[in-house]
Amino acid sequence: MSKGLKIFLVVAALTVFAVGTALAIGLPGVPGASKLKKETKSFTLGDLDPSLKAFEGKELDPVKADKKFACNVFGDAEYDKVAIAVTKIELATAFANNVLADANPKIDAAKSPADLKAVQANLDAAQKVVAALTTACKSLVDGAKSCATGLPSKATSDPVGYGANIKDMTNVLAKLPDLLSGMPKTIGDLTTTMGKATTKAASFAK
């Protein structure tokens, strides 16, 4: 690397640091600090649907002392919608997986229709919330792409806010389509397992 290039890189780094510091403390003559207000929002099963509140703190609840479902929001409406949707999908999927893991061995071991009632109710609850979220969140995909496209220019104009958080924000926006693409399998697994429970219950009537 040439001496001139080294000097240029050092000066550039110092300039970015100086501007960022000035923006952060709001020096006179320098644009003010970012208007973004970072806040962490946590979610529980009851936030997905009031009917799921009955599962909170119990065996099938994926929210544990060491496992939280939370996201950062910034007061950017377009981004915040996606961040919240991503977190809710992750929570709903974790709940559905817990329900499936719990249901299959109980269906196999069932000795009467009564043994299957709770299992069927759990599967129904998981099916409904996953299906509803899938429908509601599909409309956010285009918004997520648009938001991701606009982040670089926002980071340039607001290095303290968007610039400091652009990596994490981009990662969250990229998650939405990936998570949604996995939802049909989750719904399919729930439907298949519900069918298995229904068939087993019917077998006792023969």
C-alpha positions as a Markdown table, in Angstrom:
| # | Residue | x | y | z |
|---|---|---|---|---|
| 1 | Met | 0.0 | 0.0 | 0.0 |
| 2 | Ser | 1.4 | 3.4 | -1.0 |
| 3 | Lys | 2.2 | 6.1 | 1.6 |
| 4 | Gly | -0.4 | 8.4 | 0.0 |
| 5 | Leu | -3.1 | 5.8 | 0.2 |
| 6 | Lys | -2.3 | 5.1 | 3.9 |
| 7 | Ile | -2.6 | 8.8 | 4.7 |
| 8 | Phe | -5.9 | 9.0 | 2.8 |
| 9 | Leu | -7.4 | 6.1 | 4.7 |
| 10 | Val | -6.3 | 7.5 | 8.0 |
| 11 | Val | -7.8 | 10.9 | 7.2 |
| 12 | Ala | -11.0 | 9.2 | 6.0 |
| 13 | Ala | -11.4 | 7.2 | 9.2 |
| 14 | Leu | -10.8 | 10.3 | 11.3 |
| 15 | Thr | -13.3 | 12.2 | 9.4 |
| 16 | Val | -16.0 | 9.5 | 9.8 |
| 17 | Phe | -15.2 | 9.4 | 13.5 |
| 18 | Ala | -15.4 | 13.1 | 13.9 |
| 19 | Val | -18.6 | 13.5 | 12.0 |
| 20 | Gly | -20.2 | 10.6 | 13.9 |
| 21 | Thr | -19.2 | 12.2 | 17.2 |
| 22 | Ala | -20.5 | 15.6 | 16.2 |
| 23 | Leu | -23.8 | 14.1 | 15.1 |
| 24 | Ala | -24.1 | 12.2 | 18.3 |
| 25 | Ile | -23.5 | 15.2 | 20.6 |
| 26 | Gly | -25.2 | 17.7 | 18.4 |
| 27 | Leu | -22.4 | 20.2 | 17.9 |
| 28 | Pro | -23.5 | 23.7 | 16.5 |
| 29 | Gly | -23.5 | 23.8 | 12.7 |
| 30 | Val | -23.7 | 20.0 | 12.4 |
| 31 | Pro | -26.9 | 18.1 | 11.7 |
| 32 | Gly | -28.5 | 16.8 | 14.9 |
| 33 | Ala | -28.4 | 13.3 | 16.3 |
| 34 | Ser | -30.5 | 10.6 | 14.7 |
| 35 | Lys | -34.2 | 10.7 | 15.2 |
| 36 | Leu | -34.3 | 6.9 | 15.4 |
| 37 | Lys | -35.3 | 5.7 | 18.9 |
| 38 | Lys | -34.1 | 2.1 | 19.5 |
| 39 | Glu | -36.3 | 0.1 | 21.7 |
| 40 | Thr | -36.5 | -3.6 | 22.4 |
| 41 | Lys | -39.9 | -5.3 | 22.2 |
| 42 | Ser | -40.5 | -8.7 | 23.6 |
| 43 | Phe | -43.3 | -11.0 | 22.7 |
| 44 | Thr | -45.2 | -13.8 | 24.4 |
| 45 | Leu | -47.7 | -16.3 | 23.0 |
| 46 | Gly | -50.6 | -14.1 | 24.1 |
| 47 | Asp | -49.3 | -11.4 | 21.7 |
| 48 | Leu | -49.8 | -13.8 | 18.8 |
| 49 | Asp | -53.4 | -14.5 | 19.8 |
| 50 | Pro | -55.3 | -14.0 | 23.1 |
| 51 | Ser | -56.3 | -17.7 | 23.1 |
| 52 | Leu | -52.6 | -18.7 | 23.4 |
| 53 | Lys | -52.2 | -16.9 | 26.7 |
| 54 | Ala | -53.4 | -20.1 | 28.4 |
| 55 | Phe | -50.2 | -21.8 | 27.2 |
| 56 | Glu | -47.8 | -19.2 | 28.7 |
| 57 | Gly | -45.4 | -20.5 | 31.3 |
| 58 | Lys | -46.4 | -24.1 | 30.6 |
| 59 | Glu | -44.7 | -27.1 | 28.9 |
| 60 | Leu | -45.4 | -26.0 | 25.3 |
| 61 | Asp | -44.4 | -22.4 | 25.8 |
| 62 | Pro | -41.1 | -21.7 | 23.9 |
| 63 | Val | -40.5 | -18.5 | 25.9 |
| 64 | Lys | -38.2 | -19.6 | 28.7 |
| 65 | Ala | -35.8 | -17.9 | 31.1 |
| 66 | Asp | -33.0 | -18.4 | 28.6 |
| 67 | Lys | -35.0 | -18.0 | 25.4 |
| 68 | Lys | -36.7 | -14.7 | 24.6 |
| 69 | Phe | -38.5 | -13.7 | 21.5 |
| 70 | Ala | -37.7 | -10.0 | 21.0 |
| 71 | Cys | -36.7 | -7.5 | 18.3 |
| 72 | Asn | -35.4 | -3.9 | 18.1 |
| 73 | Val | -37.7 | -1.3 | 16.7 |
| 74 | Phe | -36.6 | 2.2 | 15.7 |
| 75 | Gly | -39.7 | 4.3 | 15.0 |
| 76 | Asp | -39.3 | 3.5 | 11.3 |
| 77 | Ala | -42.8 | 2.2 | 10.5 |
| 78 | Glu | -41.9 | 0.2 | 7.5 |
| 79 | Tyr | -39.0 | -1.5 | 9.2 |
| 80 | Asp | -40.7 | -2.0 | 12.5 |
| 81 | Lys | -43.6 | -3.9 | 10.9 |
| 82 | Val | -41.2 | -6.4 | 9.4 |
| 83 | Ala | -39.1 | -6.8 | 12.5 |
| 84 | Ile | -42.2 | -7.5 | 14.6 |
| 85 | Ala | -43.6 | -9.9 | 12.0 |
| 86 | Val | -40.3 | -11.8 | 11.9 |
| 87 | Thr | -40.2 | -12.2 | 15.7 |
| 88 | Lys | -43.8 | -13.3 | 15.8 |
| 89 | Ile | -43.2 | -15.9 | 13.1 |
| 90 | Glu | -40.2 | -17.3 | 14.9 |
| 91 | Leu | -42.3 | -17.5 | 18.1 |
| 92 | Ala | -45.3 | -19.2 | 16.3 |
| 93 | Thr | -43.0 | -21.7 | 14.6 |
| 94 | Ala | -41.3 | -22.6 | 17.9 |
| 95 | Phe | -44.7 | -23.1 | 19.5 |
| 96 | Ala | -45.9 | -25.3 | 16.6 |
| 97 | Asn | -42.7 | -27.4 | 16.8 |
| 98 | Asn | -43.2 | -27.9 | 20.5 |
| 99 | Val | -46.8 | -28.9 | 19.9 |
| 100 | Leu | -45.8 | -31.4 | 17.2 |
| 101 | Ala | -43.0 | -32.9 | 19.4 |
| 102 | Asp | -45.5 | -33.3 | 22.2 |
| 103 | Ala | -48.4 | -34.6 | 20.1 |
| 104 | Asn | -46.8 | -37.5 | 18.1 |
| 105 | Pro | -45.8 | -39.8 | 21.1 |
| 106 | Lys | -49.1 | -39.1 | 22.8 |
| 107 | Ile | -51.1 | -40.0 | 19.7 |
| 108 | Asp | -49.2 | -43.3 | 19.5 |
| 109 | Ala | -49.7 | -44.1 | 23.2 |
| 110 | Ala | -53.4 | -43.1 | 23.3 |
| 111 | Lys | -55.8 | -45.7 | 24.6 |
| 112 | Ser | -59.1 | -43.8 | 24.2 |
| 113 | Pro | -60.5 | -40.7 | 22.5 |
| 114 | Ala | -60.2 | -38.8 | 25.8 |
| 115 | Asp | -56.4 | -39.2 | 25.6 |
| 116 | Leu | -56.4 | -37.3 | 22.4 |
| 117 | Lys | -58.6 | -34.3 | 23.3 |
| 118 | Ala | -55.9 | -32.1 | 24.6 |
| 119 | Val | -53.5 | -33.1 | 21.8 |
| 120 | Gln | -56.1 | -32.1 | 19.2 |
| 121 | Ala | -56.9 | -28.8 | 20.9 |
| 122 | Asn | -53.1 | -28.0 | 21.0 |
| 123 | Leu | -52.7 | -28.8 | 17.3 |
| 124 | Asp | -55.8 | -26.8 | 16.4 |
| 125 | Ala | -54.4 | -23.8 | 18.3 |
| 126 | Ala | -51.1 | -24.0 | 16.6 |
| 127 | Gln | -52.6 | -24.5 | 13.1 |
| 128 | Lys | -54.8 | -21.4 | 13.5 |
| 129 | Val | -52.0 | -19.0 | 14.6 |
| 130 | Val | -49.5 | -20.2 | 12.1 |
| 131 | Ala | -52.0 | -19.9 | 9.2 |
| 132 | Ala | -53.2 | -16.5 | 10.3 |
| 133 | Leu | -49.6 | -15.2 | 10.6 |
| 134 | Thr | -48.7 | -16.6 | 7.2 |
| 135 | Thr | -51.6 | -14.8 | 5.5 |
| 136 | Ala | -51.0 | -11.5 | 7.4 |
| 137 | Cys | -47.2 | -11.4 | 6.8 |
| 138 | Lys | -47.2 | -12.2 | 3.1 |
| 139 | Ser | -48.2 | -8.6 | 2.3 |
| 140 | Leu | -45.0 | -7.4 | 4.1 |
| 141 | Val | -42.5 | -9.0 | 1.7 |
| 142 | Asp | -42.5 | -6.2 | -0.9 |
| 143 | Gly | -42.2 | -3.7 | 1.9 |
| 144 | Ala | -39.3 | -5.5 | 3.3 |
| 145 | Lys | -37.5 | -5.4 | 0.0 |
| 146 | Ser | -38.2 | -1.7 | -0.5 |
| 147 | Cys | -37.0 | -1.0 | 3.0 |
| 148 | Ala | -33.8 | -2.9 | 2.5 |
| 149 | Thr | -33.1 | -1.1 | -0.8 |
| 150 | Gly | -33.5 | 2.3 | 0.9 |
| 151 | Leu | -31.3 | 1.5 | 3.9 |
| 152 | Pro | -27.9 | 2.5 | 2.3 |
| 153 | Ser | -29.1 | 6.0 | 1.5 |
| 154 | Lys | -30.6 | 6.4 | 5.0 |
| 155 | Ala | -27.4 | 5.2 | 6.5 |
| 156 | Thr | -25.5 | 7.9 | 4.5 |
| 157 | Ser | -27.7 | 10.7 | 5.7 |
| 158 | Asp | -28.0 | 9.3 | 9.2 |
| 159 | Pro | -24.8 | 7.5 | 10.2 |
| 160 | Val | -25.5 | 7.6 | 13.9 |
| 161 | Gly | -28.9 | 5.9 | 13.6 |
| 162 | Tyr | -29.3 | 3.9 | 10.4 |
| 163 | Gly | -25.6 | 3.7 | 9.8 |
| 164 | Ala | -24.9 | 2.2 | 13.2 |
| 165 | Asn | -27.7 | -0.4 | 12.8 |
| 166 | Ile | -27.8 | -1.1 | 9.1 |
| 167 | Lys | -26.2 | -4.6 | 9.4 |
| 168 | Asp | -28.7 | -5.8 | 12.0 |
| 169 | Met | -31.6 | -4.2 | 10.2 |
| 170 | Thr | -30.6 | -5.8 | 6.8 |
| 171 | Asn | -30.3 | -9.2 | 8.4 |
| 172 | Val | -33.8 | -8.9 | 9.9 |
| 173 | Leu | -35.4 | -7.8 | 6.6 |
| 174 | Ala | -33.8 | -10.7 | 4.8 |
| 175 | Lys | -35.3 | -13.2 | 7.3 |
| 176 | Leu | -38.9 | -12.5 | 6.4 |
| 177 | Pro | -39.1 | -14.3 | 3.0 |
| 178 | Asp | -37.0 | -17.2 | 4.3 |
| 179 | Leu | -39.3 | -17.7 | 7.3 |
| 180 | Leu | -42.4 | -17.4 | 5.2 |
| 181 | Ser | -41.1 | -20.0 | 2.8 |
| 182 | Gly | -40.9 | -22.5 | 5.7 |
| 183 | Met | -44.4 | -21.9 | 7.0 |
| 184 | Pro | -46.2 | -24.2 | 4.5 |
| 185 | Lys | -44.2 | -27.1 | 5.8 |
| 186 | Thr | -45.1 | -26.3 | 9.4 |
| 187 | Ile | -48.8 | -26.0 | 8.5 |
| 188 | Gly | -48.5 | -29.3 | 6.5 |
| 189 | Asp | -46.9 | -31.1 | 9.5 |
| 190 | Leu | -49.6 | -29.8 | 11.8 |
| 191 | Thr | -52.3 | -30.9 | 9.4 |
| 192 | Thr | -50.8 | -34.3 | 9.0 |
| 193 | Thr | -50.5 | -34.8 | 12.7 |
| 194 | Met | -54.1 | -33.6 | 13.3 |
| 195 | Gly | -55.2 | -36.2 | 10.7 |
| 196 | Lys | -53.2 | -38.9 | 12.5 |
| 197 | Ala | -55.0 | -37.9 | 15.8 |
| 198 | Thr | -58.4 | -37.9 | 14.2 |
| 199 | Thr | -57.8 | -41.3 | 12.6 |
| 200 | Lys | -56.6 | -42.7 | 15.9 |
| 201 | Ala | -59.7 | -41.3 | 17.7 |
| 202 | Ala | -62.0 | -42.8 | 15.1 |
| 203 | Ser | -60.4 | -46.2 | 15.5 |
| 204 | Phe | -61.7 | -46.5 | 19.1 |
| 205 | Ala | -65.3 | -46.3 | 17.8 |
| 206 | Lys | -64.9 | -49.5 | 15.8 |
